Amino acid sequence: EENKVLKARLDDADARLEAVLNQFEEEKRVMRAAAKKQTEESRKLREKNGQLEEENKVLKARLDDADARLEAVLNQFEEEKRVMRAAAKKQTEESRKLREKNGQLEEENKVLK
């Protein structure tokens, strides 16, 4: 009689163990599938990251080039402005002298008339 009880308990323990093992195997399968999916996603992200890094290098180089060209244009503009200011100053002085000379000539002409 005791053997029957022990056998029944053993059968019950075996059934529960089988159920736990089955659940464990299912969880392992789900986790492996998730890990495989994450691994693939990581691979794609690394690939995209590499592409973005290359694009970033190209854009930085283009930006550096544009900055250098802009600086050259601004320097040229400043030089042209300096030259134009010097020319304007010279022309202003020349105009002042010509107005002065015109004033003198007008006075002389009045005297001569």
DRENTORKOL-3810 file (N, C-alpha, C; in nm, 4 decimals):
REM DRENTORKOL-3810
@n.u->0.0822; n.v->-0.1186; n.w->0.0000; ca.u->0.0000; ca.v->0.0000; ca.w->0.0000; c.u->0.0873; c.v->0.1260; c.w->0.0000
@n.u->0.1875; n.v->0.1276; n.w->0.0865; ca.u->0.2781; ca.v->0.2423; ca.w->0.0930; c.u->0.3521; c.v->0.2597; c.w->-0.0388
@n.u->0.3869; n.v->0.1491; n.w->-0.1037; ca.u->0.4552; ca.v->0.1559; ca.w->-0.2324; c.u->0.3667; c.v->0.2216; c.w->-0.3379
@n.u->0.2373; n.v->0.1942; n.w->-0.3341; ca.u->0.1438; ca.v->0.2558; ca.w->-0.4291; c.u->0.1403; c.v->0.4068; c.w->-0.4099
@n.u->0.1390; n.v->0.4490; n.w->-0.2853; ca.u->0.1361; ca.v->0.5929; ca.w->-0.2541; c.u->0.2660; c.v->0.6575; c.w->-0.3023
@n.u->0.3777; n.v->0.5933; n.w->-0.2723; ca.u->0.5067; ca.v->0.6462; ca.w->-0.3150; c.u->0.5169; c.v->0.6507; c.w->-0.4674
@n.u->0.4646; n.v->0.5442; n.w->-0.5313; ca.u->0.4671; ca.v->0.5393; ca.w->-0.6783; c.u->0.3820; c.v->0.6512; c.w->-0.7367
@n.u->0.2655; n.v->0.6766; n.w->-0.6764; ca.u->0.1770; ca.v->0.7837; ca.w->-0.7236; c.u->0.2445; c.v->0.9196; c.w->-0.7052
@n.u->0.3101; n.v->0.9389; n.w->-0.5889; ca.u->0.3808; ca.v->1.0647; ca.w->-0.5642; c.u->0.4972; c.v->1.0821; c.w->-0.6608
@n.u->0.5651; n.v->0.9727; n.w->-0.6887; ca.u->0.6765; ca.v->0.9765; ca.w->-0.7829; c.u->0.6258; c.v->1.0104; c.w->-0.9226
@n.u->0.5140; n.v->0.9460; n.w->-0.9625; ca.u->0.4555; ca.v->0.9769; ca.w->-1.0938; c.u->0.4139; c.v->1.1235; c.w->-1.1013
@n.u->0.3564; n.v->1.1747; n.w->-0.9934; ca.u->0.3133; ca.v->1.3155; ca.w->-0.9888; c.u->0.4354; c.v->1.4075; c.w->-0.9981
@n.u->0.5421; n.v->1.3742; n.w->-0.9247; ca.u->0.6648; ca.v->1.4536; ca.w->-0.9285; c.u->0.7262; c.v->1.4495; c.w->-1.0672
@n.u->0.7245; n.v->1.3328; n.w->-1.1298; ca.u->0.7761; ca.v->1.3212; ca.w->-1.2669; c.u->0.6949; c.v->1.4075; c.w->-1.3635
@n.u->0.5637; n.v->1.4071; n.w->-1.3476; ca.u->0.4767; ca.v->1.4857; ca.w->-1.4360; c.u->0.5037; c.v->1.6358; c.w->-1.4168
@n.u->0.5180; n.v->1.6777; n.w->-1.2893; ca.u->0.5472; ca.v->1.8195; ca.w->-1.2636; c.u->0.6846; c.v->1.8579; c.w->-1.3174
@n.u->0.7805; n.v->1.7699; n.w->-1.2994; ca.u->0.9147; ca.v->1.7948; ca.w->-1.3525; c.u->0.9112; c.v->1.8060; c.w->-1.5039
@n.u->0.8382; n.v->1.7177; n.w->-1.5674; ca.u->0.8235; ca.v->1.7218; ca.w->-1.7141; c.u->0.7601; c.v->1.8538; c.w->-1.7566
@n.u->0.6580; n.v->1.8968; n.w->-1.6834; ca.u->0.5915; ca.v->2.0234; ca.w->-1.7155; c.u->0.6884; c.v->2.1408; c.w->-1.6993
@n.u->0.7654; n.v->2.1402; n.w->-1.5911; ca.u->0.8629; ca.v->2.2473; ca.w->-1.5680; c.u->0.9701; c.v->2.2460; c.w->-1.6761
@n.u->1.0183; n.v->2.1269; n.w->-1.7111; ca.u->1.1187; ca.v->2.1164; ca.w->-1.8177; c.u->1.0630; c.v->2.1655; c.w->-1.9506
@n.u->0.9383; n.v->2.1300; n.w->-1.9798; ca.u->0.8758; ca.v->2.1778; ca.w->-2.1036; c.u->0.8637; c.v->2.3300; c.w->-2.1039
@n.u->0.8230; n.v->2.3858; n.w->-1.9891; ca.u->0.8109; ca.v->2.5317; ca.w->-1.9779; c.u->0.9490; c.v->2.5954; c.w->-1.9940
@n.u->1.0489; n.v->2.5363; n.w->-1.9300; ca.u->1.1854; ca.v->2.5867; ca.w->-1.9400; c.u->1.2336; c.v->2.5831; c.w->-2.0851
@n.u->1.2087; n.v->2.4753; n.w->-2.1558; ca.u->1.2485; ca.v->2.4633; ca.w->-2.2963; c.u->1.1772; c.v->2.5676; c.w->-2.3820
@n.u->1.0497; n.v->2.5910; n.w->-2.3533; ca.u->0.9748; ca.v->2.6928; ca.w->-2.4286; c.u->1.0323; c.v->2.8319; c.w->-2.4026
@n.u->1.0638; n.v->2.8593; n.w->-2.2773; ca.u->1.1242; ca.v->2.9888; ca.w->-2.2439; c.u->1.2602; c.v->3.0044; c.w->-2.3102
@n.u->1.3389; n.v->2.8972; n.w->-2.3131; ca.u->1.4686; ca.v->2.9019; ca.w->-2.3812; c.u->1.4489; c.v->2.9294; c.w->-2.5299
@n.u->1.3479; n.v->2.8636; n.w->-2.5906; ca.u->1.3211; ca.v->2.8846; ca.w->-2.7326; c.u->1.2823; c.v->3.0303; c.w->-2.7593
@n.u->1.1934; n.v->3.0831; n.w->-2.6741; ca.u->1.1512; ca.v->3.2231; ca.w->-2.6892; c.u->1.2701; c.v->3.3168; c.w->-2.6706
@n.u->1.3532; n.v->3.2901; n.w->-2.5699; ca.u->1.4689; ca.v->3.3757; ca.w->-2.5441; c.u->1.5711; c.v->3.3678; c.w->-2.6576
@n.u->1.5919; n.v->3.2477; n.w->-2.7129; ca.u->1.6841; ca.v->3.2337; ca.w->-2.8263; c.u->1.6322; c.v->3.3105; c.w->-2.9468
@n.u->1.5008; n.v->3.3028; n.w->-2.9703; ca.u->1.4422; ca.v->3.3768; ca.w->-3.0829; c.u->1.4591; c.v->3.5267; c.w->-3.0617
@n.u->1.4360; n.v->3.5721; n.w->-2.9376; ca.u->1.4525; ca.v->3.7145; ca.w->-2.9075; c.u->1.5985; c.v->3.7554; c.w->-2.9232
@n.u->1.6897; n.v->3.6707; n.w->-2.8768; ca.u->1.8330; ca.v->3.7012; ca.w->-2.8887; c.u->1.8742; c.v->3.7068; c.w->-3.0356
@n.u->1.8216; n.v->3.6152; n.w->-3.1155; ca.u->1.8538; ca.v->3.6141; ca.w->-3.2586; c.u->1.8017; c.v->3.7422; c.w->-3.3234
@n.u->1.6804; n.v->3.7818; n.w->-3.2857; ca.u->1.6220; ca.v->3.9044; ca.w->-3.3410; c.u->1.7047; c.v->4.0257; c.w->-3.2990
@n.u->1.7453; n.v->4.0307; n.w->-3.1717; ca.u->1.8262; ca.v->4.1422; ca.w->-3.1235; c.u->1.9630; c.v->4.1441; c.w->-3.1901
@n.u->2.0210; n.v->4.0264; n.w->-3.2128; ca.u->2.1504; ca.v->4.0184; ca.w->-3.2799; c.u->2.1399; c.v->4.0741; c.w->-3.4219
@n.u->2.0334; n.v->4.0382; n.w->-3.4914; ca.u->2.0122; ca.v->4.0885; ca.w->-3.6282; c.u->1.9891; c.v->4.2393; c.w->-3.6256
@n.u->1.9108; n.v->4.2834; n.w->-3.5287; ca.u->1.8856; ca.v->4.4276; ca.w->-3.5179; c.u->2.0156; c.v->4.5022; c.w->-3.4878
@n.u->2.0976; n.v->4.4461; n.w->-3.3997; ca.u->2.2269; ca.v->4.5071; ca.w->-3.3671; c.u->2.3171; c.v->4.5122; c.w->-3.4905
@n.u->2.3172; n.v->4.4054; n.w->-3.5684; ca.u->2.3981; ca.v->4.4019; ca.w->-3.6909; c.u->2.3539; c.v->4.5134; c.w->-3.7849
@n.u->2.2214; n.v->4.5265; n.w->-3.8023; ca.u->2.1698; ca.v->4.6312; ca.w->-3.8910; c.u->2.2041; c.v->4.7700; c.w->-3.8377
@n.u->2.1942; n.v->4.7862; n.w->-3.7055; ca.u->2.2274; ca.v->4.9163; ca.w->-3.6460; c.u->2.3750; c.v->4.9484; c.w->-3.6607
@n.u->2.4626; n.v->4.8482; n.w->-3.6443; ca.u->2.6071; ca.v->4.8705; ca.w->-3.6644; c.u->2.6342; c.v->4.9105; c.w->-3.8092
@n.u->2.5664; n.v->4.8435; n.w->-3.9015; ca.u->2.5843; ca.v->4.8749; ca.w->-4.0437; c.u->2.5369; c.v->5.0185; c.w->-4.0712
@n.u->2.4197; n.v->5.0541; n.w->-4.0193; ca.u->2.3660; ca.v->5.1894; ca.w->-4.0385; c.u->2.4574; c.v->5.2918; c.w->-3.9727
@n.u->2.5097; n.v->5.2572; n.w->-3.8552; ca.u->2.6016; ca.v->5.3459; ca.w->-3.7854; c.u->2.7264; c.v->5.3707; c.w->-3.8693
@n.u->2.7793; n.v->5.2650; n.w->-3.9298; ca.u->2.8966; ca.v->5.2795; ca.w->-4.0165; c.u->2.8673; c.v->5.3720; c.w->-4.1341
@n.u->2.7501; n.v->5.3545; n.w->-4.1936; ca.u->2.7119; ca.v->5.4405; ca.w->-4.3056; c.u->2.6998; c.v->5.5854; c.w->-4.2603
@n.u->2.6380; n.v->5.6056; n.w->-4.1431; ca.u->2.6217; ca.v->5.7416; ca.w->-4.0922; c.u->2.7554; c.v->5.8048; c.w->-4.0574
@n.u->2.8485; n.v->5.7257; n.w->-4.0045; ca.u->2.9813; ca.v->5.7785; ca.w->-3.9739; c.u->3.0526; c.v->5.8234; c.w->-4.1013
@n.u->3.0408; n.v->5.7432; n.w->-4.2072; ca.u->3.1026; ca.v->5.7820; ca.w->-4.3350; c.u->3.0380; c.v->5.9093; c.w->-4.3894
@n.u->2.9061; n.v->5.9141; n.w->-4.3840; ca.u->2.8340; ca.v->6.0336; ca.w->-4.4315; c.u->2.8746; c.v->6.1549; c.w->-4.3481
@n.u->2.8891; n.v->6.1332; n.w->-4.2177; ca.u->2.9303; ca.v->6.2402; ca.w->-4.1279; c.u->3.0685; c.v->6.2926; c.w->-4.1662
@n.u->3.1629; n.v->6.2020; n.w->-4.1973; ca.u->3.2975; ca.v->6.2438; ca.w->-4.2389; c.u->3.2905; c.v->6.3305; c.w->-4.3641
@n.u->3.2111; n.v->6.2841; n.w->-4.4610; ca.u->3.1982; ca.v->6.3584; ca.w->-4.5871; c.u->3.1394; c.v->6.4963; c.w->-4.5607
@n.u->3.0332; n.v->6.5011; n.w->-4.4785; ca.u->2.9683; ca.v->6.6293; ca.w->-4.4503; c.u->3.0613; c.v->6.7230; c.w->-4.3735
@n.u->3.1400; n.v->6.6682; n.w->-4.2799; ca.u->3.2352; ca.v->6.7517; ca.w->-4.2060; c.u->3.3410; c.v->6.8082; c.w->-4.3005
@n.u->3.3879; n.v->6.7256; n.w->-4.3927; ca.u->3.4887; ca.v->6.7721; ca.w->-4.4891; c.u->3.4298; c.v->6.8828; c.w->-4.5770
@n.u->3.3059; n.v->6.8620; n.w->-4.6207; ca.u->3.2398; ca.v->6.9647; ca.w->-4.7032; c.u->3.2196; c.v->7.0933; c.w->-4.6236
@n.u->3.1828; n.v->7.0784; n.w->-4.4967; ca.u->3.1633; ca.v->7.1954; ca.w->-4.4114; c.u->3.2947; c.v->7.2695; c.w->-4.3900
@n.u->3.4024; n.v->7.1949; n.w->-4.3651; ca.u->3.5339; ca.v->7.2575; ca.w->-4.3486; c.u->3.5737; c.v->7.3332; c.w->-4.4752
@n.u->3.5476; n.v->7.2712; n.w->-4.5911; ca.u->3.5787; ca.v->7.3350; ca.w->-4.7188; c.u->3.4954; c.v->7.4622; c.w->-4.7368
@n.u->3.3657; n.v->7.4524; n.w->-4.7045; ca.u->3.2789; ca.v->7.5696; ca.w->-4.7173; c.u->3.3237; c.v->7.6805; c.w->-4.6226
@n.u->3.3638; n.v->7.6439; n.w->-4.5003; ca.u->3.4136; ca.v->7.7441; ca.w->-4.4055; c.u->3.5389; c.v->7.8121; c.w->-4.4592
@n.u->3.6295; n.v->7.7343; n.w->-4.5162; ca.u->3.7538; ca.v->7.7907; ca.w->-4.5703; c.u->3.7234; c.v->7.8851; c.w->-4.6869
@n.u->3.6309; n.v->7.8414; n.w->-4.7746; ca.u->3.5953; ca.v->7.9284; ca.w->-4.8880; c.u->3.5277; c.v->8.0561; c.w->-4.8408
@n.u->3.4395; n.v->8.0433; n.w->-4.7408; ca.u->3.3712; ca.v->8.1606; ca.w->-4.6864; c.u->3.4717; c.v->8.2570; c.w->-4.6244
@n.u->3.5661; n.v->8.2036; n.w->-4.5498; ca.u->3.6683; ca.v->8.2889; ca.w->-4.4883; c.u->3.7498; c.v->8.3612; c.w->-4.5956
@n.u->3.7832; n.v->8.2902; n.w->-4.7034; ca.u->3.8594; ca.v->8.3527; ca.w->-4.8129; c.u->3.7781; c.v->8.4650; c.w->-4.8768
@n.u->3.6493; n.v->8.4411; n.w->-4.8989; ca.u->3.5628; ca.v->8.5439; ca.w->-4.9593; c.u->3.5508; c.v->8.6637; c.w->-4.8659
@n.u->3.5332; n.v->8.6369; n.w->-4.7357; ca.u->3.5224; ca.v->8.7476; ca.w->-4.6398; c.u->3.6521; c.v->8.8276; c.w->-4.6335
@n.u->3.7648; n.v->8.7583; n.w->-4.6371; ca.u->3.8940; ca.v->8.8293; ca.w->-4.6383; c.u->3.9083; c.v->8.9153; c.w->-4.7628
@n.u->3.8680; n.v->8.8592; n.w->-4.8769; ca.u->3.8741; ca.v->8.9355; ca.w->-5.0027; c.u->3.7812; c.v->9.0566; c.w->-4.9947
@n.u->3.6618; n.v->9.0354; n.w->-4.9397; ca.u->3.5653; ca.v->9.1440; ca.w->-4.9265; c.u->3.6229; c.v->9.2550; c.w->-4.8372
@n.u->3.6839; n.v->9.2169; n.w->-4.7251; ca.u->3.7432; ca.v->9.3161; ca.w->-4.6348; c.u->3.8546; c.v->9.3939; c.w->-4.7052
@n.u->3.9361; n.v->9.3231; n.w->-4.7839; ca.u->4.0443; ca.v->9.3899; ca.w->-4.8576; c.u->3.9872; c.v->9.4867; c.w->-4.9610
@n.u->3.8833; n.v->9.4434; n.w->-5.0315; ca.u->3.8202; ca.v->9.5315; ca.w->-5.1312; c.u->3.7573; c.v->9.6527; c.w->-5.0634
@n.u->3.6975; n.v->9.6307; n.w->-4.9466; ca.u->3.6388; ca.v->9.7418; ca.w->-4.8722; c.u->3.7470; c.v->9.8406; c.w->-4.8296
@n.u->3.8614; n.v->9.7885; n.w->-4.7850; ca.u->3.9717; ca.v->9.8749; ca.w->-4.7437; c.u->4.0206; c.v->9.9595; c.w->-4.8617
@n.u->4.0366; n.v->9.8928; n.w->-4.9772; ca.u->4.0827; ca.v->9.9636; ca.w->-5.0979; c.u->3.9805; c.v->10.0692; c.w->-5.1388
@n.u->3.8518; n.v->10.0331; n.w->-5.1337; ca.u->3.7471; ca.v->10.1277; ca.w->-5.1735; c.u->3.7398; c.v->10.2465; c.w->-5.0776
@n.u->3.7583; n.v->10.2206; n.w->-4.9481; ca.u->3.7579; ca.v->10.3310; ca.w->-4.8509; c.u->3.8758; c.v->10.4249; c.w->-4.8764
@n.u->3.9919; n.v->10.3644; n.w->-4.9053; ca.u->4.1100; ca.v->10.4473; ca.w->-4.9340; c.u->4.0845; c.v->10.5315; c.w->-5.0593
@n.u->4.0249; n.v->10.4686; n.w->-5.1625; ca.u->3.9953; ca.v->10.5425; ca.w->-5.2857; c.u->3.8924; c.v->10.6514; c.w->-5.2587
@n.u->3.7909; n.v->10.6218; n.w->-5.1780; ca.u->3.6883; ca.v->10.7212; ca.w->-5.1464; c.u->3.7484; c.v->10.8374; c.w->-5.0688
@n.u->3.8389; n.v->10.8067; n.w->-4.9764; ca.u->3.9051; ca.v->10.9121; ca.w->-4.8991; c.u->3.9872; c.v->11.0014; c.w->-4.9919
@n.u->4.0584; n.v->10.9366; n.w->-5.0860; ca.u->4.1399; ca.v->11.0120; ca.w->-5.1821; c.u->4.0503; c.v->11.0995; c.w->-5.2701
@n.u->3.9377; n.v->11.0427; n.w->-5.3154; ca.u->3.8458; ca.v->11.1194; ca.w->-5.4000; c.u->3.7829; c.v->11.2348; c.w->-5.3218
@n.u->3.7523; n.v->11.2115; n.w->-5.1957; ca.u->3.6959; ca.v->11.3183; ca.w->-5.1129; c.u->3.7949; c.v->11.4330; c.w->-5.0992
@n.u->3.9206; n.v->11.3978; n.w->-5.0751; ca.u->4.0249; ca.v->11.5007; ca.w->-5.0642; c.u->4.0421; c.v->11.5757; c.w->-5.1964
@n.u->4.0403; n.v->11.4989; n.w->-5.3070; ca.u->4.0525; ca.v->11.5611; ca.w->-5.4397; c.u->3.9336; c.v->11.6533; c.w->-5.4670
@n.u->3.8140; n.v->11.6097; n.w->-5.4309; ca.u->3.6946; ca.v->11.6937; ca.w->-5.4501; c.u->3.7033; c.v->11.8206; c.w->-5.3669
@n.u->3.7520; n.v->11.8065; n.w->-5.2437; ca.u->3.7675; ca.v->11.9255; ca.w->-5.1585; c.u->3.8631; c.v->12.0257; c.w->-5.2245
@n.u->3.9762; n.v->11.9732; n.w->-5.2754; ca.u->4.0737; ca.v->12.0609; ca.w->-5.3415; c.u->4.0130; c.v->12.1247; c.w->-5.4663
@n.u->3.9364; n.v->12.0470; n.w->-5.5436; ca.u->3.8744; ca.v->12.1010; ca.w->-5.6645; c.u->3.7694; c.v->12.2074; c.w->-5.6300
@n.u->3.6921; n.v->12.1861; n.w->-5.5238; ca.u->3.5939; ca.v->12.2878; ca.w->-5.4824; c.u->3.6660; c.v->12.4165; c.w->-5.4411
@n.u->3.7753; n.v->12.3951; n.w->-5.3696; ca.u->3.8560; ca.v->12.5103; ca.w->-5.3281; c.u->3.9096; c.v->12.5857; c.w->-5.4507
@n.u->3.9626; n.v->12.5091; n.w->-5.5457; ca.u->4.0177; ca.v->12.5696; ca.w->-5.6684; c.u->3.9066; c.v->12.6389; c.w->-5.7477
@n.u->3.7869; n.v->12.5727; n.w->-5.7548; ca.u->3.6732; ca.v->12.6335; ca.w->-5.8254; c.u->3.6341; c.v->12.7661; c.w->-5.7592
@n.u->3.6349; n.v->12.7647; n.w->-5.6268; ca.u->3.6015; ca.v->12.8878; ca.w->-5.5544; c.u->3.7001; c.v->12.9991; c.w->-5.5883
@n.u->3.8273; n.v->12.9656; n.w->-5.5922; ca.u->3.9302; ca.v->13.0641; ca.w->-5.6264; c.u->3.9106; c.v->13.1144; c.w->-5.7687
@n.u->3.8841; n.v->13.0221; n.w->-5.8620; ca.u->3.8673; ca.v->13.0603; ca.w->-6.0016; c.u->3.7437; c.v->13.1469; c.w->-6.0206
@n.u->3.6371; n.v->13.1141; n.w->-5.9472; ca.u->3.5156; ca.v->13.1975; ca.w->-5.9566; c.u->3.5441; c.v->13.3376; c.w->-5.9072
@n.u->3.6222; n.v->13.3483; n.w->-5.7995; ca.u->3.6589; ca.v->13.4807; ca.w->-5.7464; c.u->3.7412; c.v->13.5567; c.w->-5.8506
@n.u->3.8400; n.v->13.4868; n.w->-5.9106; ca.u->3.9245; ca.v->13.5510; ca.w->-6.0124; c.u->3.8400; c.v->13.5954; c.w->-6.1296
@n.u->3.7460; n.v->13.5099; n.w->-6.1717; ca.u->3.6597; ca.v->13.5448; ca.w->-6.2852; c.u->3.5755; c.v->13.6669; c.w->-6.2519
@n.u->3.5255; n.v->13.6789; n.w->-6.1322; ca.u->3.4459; ca.v->13.7947; ca.w->-6.0927; c.u->3.5307; c.v->13.9220; c.w->-6.1023
@n.u->3.6553; n.v->13.9080; n.w->-6.0562; ca.u->3.7458; ca.v->14.0230; ca.w->-6.0569; c.u->3.7766; c.v->14.0618; c.w->-6.2016
@n.u->3.7939; n.v->13.9609; n.w->-6.2854; ca.u->3.8310; ca.v->13.9876; ca.w->-6.4238; c.u->3.7153; c.v->14.0412; c.w->-6.5066
@n.u->3.5939; n.v->14.0224; n.w->-6.4658; ca.u->3.4777; ca.v->14.0678; ca.w->-6.5439; c.u->3.4551; c.v->14.2104; c.w->-6.5217
END
